[in-house]
Amino acid sequence: MNNFGRLFRVSIFGESHGELVGILIDGCPAGLVLAESEFLPDLERRKSGAKGTTARREPDVPLMQTGVMNGRTTGAPILIIFKNTDIDPGAYDEVRYLPRPGHADFAAFKKYGGFNDHRGGGHFSGRLTAGLVAAGVIAKKIIEPARVEAEVLVGGSRDIEKTIDEVLGAKDSVGGILACRVMGLPAGLGEPFFDSVESLISHAVFSVPAVKGIEFGAGFTGSNMRGSDYNDVIIDSDGRTRTNNAGGINGGLTNGNDITFRVAVRPTASIPRPQSTIDLRSGESATLSMEGRHDACIALRMPVIIEAVTAIVLSDLLLIHKSLWGNGADGQTS
């Protein structure tokens, strides 16, 4: 439901236009140096402000309520909240009964019998990813010296500014592709069958609003390759390979090479141009246009979010590996 992870476990909460959003992190090792200032660079990357992003401006100051004393984690659960200050719940009065095409509005109305928080998508909003980014900052510290990096390609083009100008002019939105790379991981992380590295990363990535696809390494292109071309030839005793079509994962385990994957992000559902929908009160067709504050391309703000959920998965797998297997085959703690 709203919890994820086995040893490094996160619980997410809040609503887009409620009082706050946040994250509860359980299982963080004690003694980790942690200050609120360390969260700011990644939270800044997630903020709006660039062309094509929402006009909503939240300060996103992380308030650590528990689990940290004298600048170090205590081993207790870490509660981090973000107060919502730039809210406009009245802008969504119409959406309560006129669900946005492509959004969770209709499905949530049906699931919760109309009691769902419809304001800005409520619990289904990308606003909640502020908490994920905060948890990711801690997870990135746990997996050091490994590093996670993601970048965005908008609308199939690297000319991002031109693409954004086009969709803004058309009162529309556009999706994007995120490429993520994890460097410096040891071989052997992952717990097949069901907790394979691909399984858990995919699970976490698909929890991020607007994500609709993922592929590792060569991905779908690999389905058209011959085995002689696809197979990654091992070139040294550390497991380094000449190519990386497997995306750094074999048999659900990290193989010592970089993990590489790509994520497909759909266009934002809320757009200014009129769209047809249904009035849930009457069952009649209706027209809806969202003139509020919405991202024309939510993918622009997502690289740091994908990095965060990836680091959350890998920190959990690292802690599980240490608890189950101790030292790796090379005699060093993996």
N, C-alpha and C positions, 0 to 999 in steps of 0.2 A: 504494500500500500504506500505509505509515505515514509517508509524506512528502507535503507539499502545497505548491504554489507554484512559481513560475518564478525570479524574482529574489529576492523575500523568501520564503524557503523554511523550512518548519518540519518537524521530524521528532519524532514523539511516541513515548514508550516507558514501560514499567513495567506493574505489575499492582496490582490493588486491595489485596491483602493480601501483596504482596511487600515487598521492602526499601524501594522508592522508586518514584516516578513522576517524569516530567520532560519537558522539551522542549529540542530543539536548534534554534537559530534561525540560519540562514545568510543572508547578503545584507543584513544591517542596515548602513546607512551608518555610516562612521566619524565620530567626533566628537560623537555624540548624548549629551547629559547623561543619566546613568542611575544611580540608586541603589536598593538593595534596598528602602528605605522607600517608594519610589514604587509598588511592587507591592501594598503592604498594603491600601489602600482597596478595590481591586477584588477581591482575594483574600478580604477580609472579607465582601463581598457574596455570594460564592459559598459561604461556610461555612454549616454547619448551626447550629441553635440555636433558630430560630423554631418555633412549633407546626406540626407536620406534616412536619418534617424529621428526618433520622436522628439518633440519639443518639450516633453516632460523632463524636468530637471530635479533629480533626487540627489541629495548630498552623499548618500550611501556611506555614512560613518558607521563602522562596525563597533557595536557595543558588546564587549565580552563580559558576560554576567557571571559566569562560573568557570571553574576548571583551570584558572591561571592565577598564580600567586608569585609576587616578586619577579615577574617577567619570565616565569617558567611554568610549563604545564604540570599539573599536580597528579594526573592519572584519573581524575574525576571527569564526568561529562562536561564538555565545553559548550556553553550556550552563547550564541552570537545573534543579536537582533539588529535589524535596520528599520528605523522609523520611517513611515511613509509621510512625507510632508507636502509634496506637490500633487495633491489628489483632486479629482473632479468627478465624484461619483454620479452627479446629476447628468453628466454627459451620456450616461448609459441607460437612462430611464427607458428609452425607446427599445433598446436591445433586449430588455427583459422578455418581451413577447414577440420580438422580430429578430430571430436568430441570424447571426451573420453567416453567410455562405462560407464554408471552409473552416469555420471556427468550431470550438467545442460547445458553443451555446446550446444548440439543439440537443445534442447527446446528453449534456449535463442536466438540462431541464427535465429530460425523460428519466434519467437515472435517479435524480434526487427529488422528483415530484414537484419541481418548481421552487424548491427551497434553496437551490444553489445560489451562491453569491455571483450575480451577473455583472457586477461593476468591473469593467475592464478585464473580464474573463475570470475574475475571482481567483480561485486556487489553480486555475489552468493558465494563468498568465506567465509570460516570460519574466515578469517582475520578480518571481520567486527565485530566479537563477542567481540573484545576488548572494543568497545563502550558499549555493553550490560553489560559487567562486571563492567565498570565504573558506569553505571546507577544503577546496582545492589548494589554497595557499598552505594550509597545514600539511596536506597530503604530499605536496611537492617537497616539503622539508623532509618528510619521512623517507621518500624514495631517493634522496640525494646520494650519490652524485649523478644519478640519472636525471635527464631533462626532458620536458614535454614542450613541443612547439607546434602551433597551428597557424595557418594563414588562410585567407579567403580569396575566392575567385567568384566574381558576381556575374550572374546571368550568362555564364559561359565565356566571359571576356575579362581580360586584365585591365581594360580601359574602364575602370570602375566609375570614374566621374561622368563619363559620357553616358553610360548605362543608367546611372541614377538620374541624370538630367532628363533622359527620355521618359522614364517611368513617372517622374514628378510632373512633367508636362502633360502626360496622358492621364493623370490622377489615378495611377495604378501602383502596383508593387512588383518586386522581382525577387527571385530566390538566389541561391548561390551554392557553391561547392567549397567545403573546407577540407584542406589537406593537413593531416596531423602526423607528427613524427615523434617517437620516443627514442632517445639515445642513451646508451650507457647502462642498460639493464643486464643483469646476469642471465645466463641460460637456465632454464628449468622452472621458471615461475609458471603457475597455472595448476589447476586441480581437475583434470578430466574425470568423467565425461562432462558433467553439466556445468562445472565451473572452469571451463577452458577460457583462455585469455580472450579469444574472440567473442565467446558467449557473454562474458561479463562486461567487456567494453561495449558491445552492442546493446546490452540491457541498459546500461547507464546512459549511453548516447541517445537511445530512443526515448529516454525519459525527458530529454530536453525538448521543450515546445518547438514545433516547426520542423523537426528532423524527420525525414521520410525515407532515407536510404543510407546504407553503409557498405563499403567494400574494403577488403584488406589486400595489400600488395597489388598484384596485377588485377585482382578482382574479377569482374565479368570478362575482361579481355582475356584472362587466362583460360576461359572455357573454349576459346578458339585456337589455342596454342597446342603444339605437340609436346609431349613429355620431355623430349630431348631439349627443347627450347625453354620450357617452363622450369624444369628442375634447377635449383640453385646449387651450383658446384661448390663444395666446401674446399677452401684453399689454405686453412691453417688449423692448428689444434685448438684455437679459441672458438672455432665454429664459424669464422667469417666466411662469407660466400661471395662469389664473383658477381652474382645478380641477387635481387631480393624480391622475386616474384611472390614468395610466400608471405611477405610483409613482416618478417621477423618472427613468425610463429609456425611451428610444425607440431602436429598432434595435439594442438591446444596449449602447447608450452612455448615460452620464449626460447629462441634458439641462439641468442647472443648477438644477433644483428638488430638494426633499428626496427622497431615496430612502425609500420606505415599503414595508414588507412585514410579513406576519403569519405566525407559525409555530405549527403544531399539535403539542402535546406529549402523548403517550399517558400513561395511568395507569401508575404504577410496577408492574412485574411481581411483585415480592416482596411478598406480603401475608400477614397472620396467619391469615386464614380458610382452612379446608381446601380444596384443589383437587385434581382428578384429574390424574394424569400416568402415565407409563410407567416401569417399572423396566428400565433398559437392560441389566441382567444377565440377567434372566429373560424379558423381553418381556411381562410381566404388568402389569395395571393396578395402580396404587398411589395412595396419598393423601399429599399433601405440604402442610405449612403452615410458613410462615417466621415464626418468632417472634423473629428477631434484630432488628438495628438497620437499619431501612430508612425511606426517605422515603415518607410517605403521598402527597406531591405533589412530585415532583422539579421541576416547573415553577417552584416558588417560588425555586429557586436558579439558574435558568437565564438570567435577563435579562443578567447580566454575561457569561455564556458566549457568548450570541448576539452581544452587542456585540463580543466578542473575535474571533470567527471572521469577522465582517463587516469589522472593522478590518484583519485579516490579509489578506483578499482585496483590500481597497481600497488598502492600502499596496503590495501587489504590483502592482496595476494602475497605480498612480501611478508607481512606479519603471519599469515597462515602458513607459508612455507617454512618460516623459522620455527613456528610452534610445532609443526608436524615432522619436519625433516632435519632441523638444526643446521649443520654444516652441509654445504654442497659437495658434489663429487670431487671437486678440486681441493677439498680440505679447508676452504674458506667459507665464512658465513655468507650466504647468498642474499 
